Amino acid sequence: MPTQPLTGSPHVHTIGIGAGPANLSLAALFEAVAPARIVLFEQQSGPGWHDGLLHEGVRMQTSWMKDLVSTVDPTHRLSFLNYMVSTGRLYAYLNAQYDSLPRQEYVRYLGWASEQLRTVRYGQRVDEVAFCDDRFVLRAAGQTLATCEHVVFGIGTVPSVPSFFRETDQSLVVVADRLAERVGAFMDVRDQPVAVVGGGQTGAEAVLSLLGRGFQDVRWIGRRPWFAPLDESPPANEFYRPAYQKHLHTVPRVHYRKMAQAQVLTSDGVSAHTLRSIYQLNYDRLLADEHAPLRLMPGRTVVGAEAAAGELRLTCAADDRRQVVPVRWAVLATGRTSAALPVTEELLSEIELTDDGEVIVEPDYSVRWKRSGQHRMFALNRARDSHGPADANLSLLPTRSAMVINSLFERTVYQLRDEHVHTEWL
Ligand SMILES: Cc1cc2nc3c(=O)[nH]c(=O)nc-3n(C[C@H](O)[C@H](O)[C@H](O)COP(=O)(O)OP(=O)(O)OC[C@H]3O[C@@H](n4cnc5c(N)ncnc54)[C@H](O)[C@@H]3O)c2cc1C
């Protein structure tokens, strides 16, 4: 549960902003080298993980073995296995024979880990980070929260919504993260068409959630030519091992973006079991009601949305063809983007940026900036273009945390092993 707030404005060795899986993993592995020298500030009032998207029955896309610590230190007290054993749930869980871990279980695991760590300050948003008098200063509502030598940004992502959706009648569009909260307002119009825009896992889960709630006319619109499954094959999984990360840093940066695009379905596709559930639910409804409630509309990019007379008209484009899809309302699962870095303009001016205005993240996850010799900044989960799809994923969390720690303490605190690599990448 939430720990006591820090009193006064203490000076800490390292502060992590955000207590999602990225920084929780870092704090867990910090224990071996510098216990009590890291504090995490988290804006949410208590433990949670994408709570708005925690629909009934949703599953993880990664193995339970890819927890906060095990792939680097399987003896760590915060392993998933220890959580299962020490909370008495192991046999009940095993005998349920899940193909993949329920997300609800992962959320509980994170809450348990954070409780053991006792280093997260919940309900504490960091509004800005400045650098003054040879230290980082973290502020909220104009007040100094704490100062520190080093900062790790683990602030995650936020929904990315096309501007025409932001400019239309907001009572007719619901960002997927808020579906559970807002769907009640549409329960009386379940017979009227609703669009789900976005063909990834979040869109698929929104479709399932609507079908499960009895919506009778769901239009699922996706950009790809088909609702493509996640590629979890052995060669696809090779991108999610430390050896591939190491290889990536030998590739000239100019090739990164194209490579990332080619690998996109290894992270952004829909889980096969979710697709099967959707198809089976649709068919079950056909059997029961002589009417299949879902229409799949792939190969379309929504390029406009106009609200009129309580209706939303979506303009879809497929090359030079246009189609207008009239719906009562729409759920937006249009992707995610890195949350904005909460740094002052002065500090930002000392950071080296890419042409896109993003921070340059070095192979050890440090941010390239003017005073990085003495005071380090690290950025987790915002370097997909340079560190591959695994950067936005849970697979390499412990490896990434270990690399940050090794770099910060300038020694090999954690030995990173990944041998027996049988793929030759170029
Ligand atoms: C619904 C969903 C399911 C996913 N499932 C999987 C999966 O099964 N396997 C997989 O590998 N990947 C999955 N991912 C992708 C990725 O692993 C997750 O997004 C993961 O949560 C990333 O961890 P993070 O710690 O970087 O970010 P987050 O989990 O987003 O955590 C960031 C935290 O920072 C806090 N924060 C932000 N700004 C501030 C601030 N200024 N001050 C204080 N706190 C702040 C936020 O409140 C948040 O708690 C999933 C993503 C989503 C959206």
The ligand as an SDF file (V2000), in Angstrom:
LIG
                    3D

 53 58  0  0  0  0  0  0  0  0999 V2000
   -3.5150   -2.1310  -22.1490 C   0  0  0  0  0  0  0  0  0  0  0  0
   -2.0690   -2.4490  -22.3680 C   0  0  0  0  0  0  0  0  0  0  0  0
   -1.6440   -3.7530  -22.2290 C   0  0  0  0  0  0  0  0  0  0  0  0
   -0.3020   -4.0650  -22.4440 C   0  0  0  0  0  0  0  0  0  0  0  0
    0.0820   -5.3560  -22.3150 N   0  0  0  0  0  0  0  0  0  0  0  0
    1.3640   -5.6870  -22.5260 C   0  0  0  0  0  0  0  0  0  0  0  0
    1.7980   -7.0610  -22.4100 C   0  0  0  0  0  0  0  0  0  0  0  0
    1.0080   -7.9530  -22.1400 O   0  0  0  0  0  0  0  0  0  0  0  0
    3.1110   -7.3200  -22.6200 N   0  0  0  0  0  0  0  0  0  0  0  0
    3.9970   -6.3420  -22.9390 C   0  0  0  0  0  0  0  0  0  0  0  0
    5.1750   -6.6280  -23.1100 O   0  0  0  0  0  0  0  0  0  0  0  0
    3.6160   -5.0490  -23.0610 N   0  0  0  0  0  0  0  0  0  0  0  0
    2.3300   -4.6980  -22.8660 C   0  0  0  0  0  0  0  0  0  0  0  0
    1.9540   -3.3850  -22.9980 N   0  0  0  0  0  0  0  0  0  0  0  0
    2.9610   -2.3760  -23.4010 C   0  0  0  0  0  0  0  0  0  0  0  0
    3.8570   -1.8830  -22.2310 C   0  0  0  0  0  0  0  0  0  0  0  0
    4.5290   -2.9670  -21.6820 O   0  0  0  0  0  0  0  0  0  0  0  0
    3.0920   -1.2090  -21.1610 C   0  0  0  0  0  0  0  0  0  0  0  0
    2.5580   -0.0210  -21.6750 O   0  0  0  0  0  0  0  0  0  0  0  0
    3.8880   -0.8770  -19.8720 C   0  0  0  0  0  0  0  0  0  0  0  0
    2.9670   -0.4250  -18.9200 O   0  0  0  0  0  0  0  0  0  0  0  0
    4.9840    0.1390  -20.0300 C   0  0  0  0  0  0  0  0  0  0  0  0
    5.5130    0.3920  -18.7510 O   0  0  0  0  0  0  0  0  0  0  0  0
    6.0370    1.8260  -18.2920 P   0  0  0  0  0  0  0  0  0  0  0  0
    6.4060    1.7060  -16.8690 O   0  0  0  0  0  0  0  0  0  0  0  0
    7.0300    2.2880  -19.2620 O   0  0  0  0  0  0  0  0  0  0  0  0
    4.7790    2.7940  -18.4820 O   0  0  0  0  0  0  0  0  0  0  0  0
    3.3900    2.8670  -17.7080 P   0  0  0  0  0  0  0  0  0  0  0  0
    2.9290    1.5290  -17.3070 O   0  0  0  0  0  0  0  0  0  0  0  0
    2.4860    3.6890  -18.5690 O   0  0  0  0  0  0  0  0  0  0  0  0
    3.7320    3.6630  -16.3830 O   0  0  0  0  0  0  0  0  0  0  0  0
    4.0370    5.0210  -16.3710 C   0  0  0  0  0  0  0  0  0  0  0  0
    3.5910    5.5830  -15.0560 C   0  0  0  0  0  0  0  0  0  0  0  0
    4.0770    6.8970  -14.9300 O   0  0  0  0  0  0  0  0  0  0  0  0
    3.1040    7.6910  -14.2880 C   0  0  0  0  0  0  0  0  0  0  0  0
    3.3960    9.0950  -14.6190 N   0  0  0  0  0  0  0  0  0  0  0  0
    3.3890    9.6660  -15.8480 C   0  0  0  0  0  0  0  0  0  0  0  0
    3.7460   10.9620  -15.7570 N   0  0  0  0  0  0  0  0  0  0  0  0
    3.9940   11.2060  -14.4590 C   0  0  0  0  0  0  0  0  0  0  0  0
    4.4060   12.3700  -13.7340 C   0  0  0  0  0  0  0  0  0  0  0  0
    4.6570   13.5240  -14.3620 N   0  0  0  0  0  0  0  0  0  0  0  0
    4.5530   12.2800  -12.3890 N   0  0  0  0  0  0  0  0  0  0  0  0
    4.3130   11.0860  -11.7450 C   0  0  0  0  0  0  0  0  0  0  0  0
    3.9060    9.9760  -12.3850 N   0  0  0  0  0  0  0  0  0  0  0  0
    3.7650   10.0350  -13.7100 C   0  0  0  0  0  0  0  0  0  0  0  0
    1.8000    7.1570  -14.8450 C   0  0  0  0  0  0  0  0  0  0  0  0
    0.7140    7.4540  -13.9950 O   0  0  0  0  0  0  0  0  0  0  0  0
    2.0800    5.6630  -14.9310 C   0  0  0  0  0  0  0  0  0  0  0  0
    1.6640    4.9600  -13.7940 O   0  0  0  0  0  0  0  0  0  0  0  0
    0.6220   -3.0480  -22.8050 C   0  0  0  0  0  0  0  0  0  0  0  0
    0.1700   -1.7410  -22.9590 C   0  0  0  0  0  0  0  0  0  0  0  0
   -1.1570   -1.4360  -22.7530 C   0  0  0  0  0  0  0  0  0  0  0  0
   -1.6080   -0.0190  -22.9610 C   0  0  0  0  0  0  0  0  0  0  0  0
  1  2  1  0
  2  3  1  0
  2 52  2  0
  3  4  2  0
  4  5  1  0
  4 50  1  0
  5  6  2  0
  6  7  1  0
  6 13  1  0
  7  8  2  0
  7  9  1  0
  9 10  1  0
 10 11  2  0
 10 12  1  0
 12 13  2  0
 13 14  1  0
 14 15  1  0
 14 50  1  0
 15 16  1  0
 16 17  1  0
 16 18  1  0
 18 19  1  0
 18 20  1  0
 20 21  1  0
 20 22  1  0
 22 23  1  0
 23 24  1  0
 24 25  2  0
 24 26  1  0
 24 27  1  0
 27 28  1  0
 28 29  2  0
 28 30  1  0
 28 31  1  0
 31 32  1  0
 32 33  1  0
 33 34  1  0
 33 48  1  0
 34 35  1  0
 35 36  1  0
 35 46  1  0
 36 37  1  0
 36 45  1  0
 37 38  2  0
 38 39  1  0
 39 40  1  0
 39 45  2  0
 40 41  1  0
 40 42  2  0
 42 43  1  0
 43 44  2  0
 44 45  1  0
 46 47  1  0
 46 48  1  0
 48 49  1  0
 50 51  2  0
 51 52  1  0
 52 53  1  0
M  END
$$$$
